[in-house]
């Protein structure tokens, strides 16, 4: 069984709704103050990973890594606040930062 590359406590917010900009007009955001919904989205994502791919689609302006499962008409996105060392190193390399 595939696993998610992050834990519940690493998620700052999650989105479920229409594909596209994810500004909130076509879906809903959930944060740490709603752990029941975050757990529900993680459970849904784990079920979807049997047939769908989880993609790391980049980072947002707050430096969160964004992981997404894109379905035909819907998306589930996780905004993760903690990166592991390898991801941080790759992000720094891409952004031209060394050290």
N, C-alpha and C positions, 0 to 999 in steps of 0.2 A: 504494500500500500504506500502510495506517495504521501509525503508529509509537507507541511508548510515550513518555509525557512525562517519562521518567527513564532513567537509565543503570544498568547493573549495579552500579557502585560507590555509587550513591545508595540502594540497597536495604539496609535494615538487617535485615529478615527478610521471608520470604514464607510464605504459608499455602496449602495445598491440602487440601481435604477437604469435608465436608458443610457446607451452608449453615447459618447460625444464628450462635451466639455466638462460634464459632472459638476456644474456650478450649483446644483441643488434644485434646479427647476424641474428636472425630469427624474428625480429620485430623492433618496434620503441619506443623510449622514448620521452616523452613530459614533459616540465617543466613549471614553472610559467610564463616564458616569452612567452608562447603560450596558453593564457587562453581560446581561442576559441576551441582548440583541447581538452583541459582538460574538458571544459564544454560538449563537444561532447561525450567524454568517460564516463562522469558522467551520461549523458542522456541515453547512451547505457546500462550502468550498471544498472540503475534504471529499464529499460525495461526488462533486463535479470533477475532481481530479482523476477519477477513474476513466473519464472520457475526454476531458478538456485539459488544456495546458494553463499553467500559472506562469505569467510572464512578468519579469521585472521591467517595467516600462519607463523607468527614469526616476527623477526626483522632483519634488515641488519646490516652491520658493522658500519653504521652511526647512529645507534639507531633509525631508522625509523621503525614504525610498518608497516607491509606489509599486505594489504588486497587483496584478489584475487578471481576472478570468473574464474574457470577453465572449459572450454568448451571441446568438443570432440577433436578439433585440435588447439584451440586457447586459450589464456589467456588474461585477463585484470587485471593488478595489479596496485594498488595505494600505493605509498610510502608516508606515513603520518608523518609529523614532529612533530605534537602536539598530546600528549596523554592526555586522561582525567585522573583524579586522581586515579580512580579504576584500569585502565590499568597500570599506572605507579606502583601502589602498587603491583599488580600481577606480573609484570615483575621483580620488586625488590625481591619479595618473591621467584620466580623461580630461580633467579640468586644468592640467598643466602644473599641479602642485606636487612638489616632491619633498621628501623629508621623513 
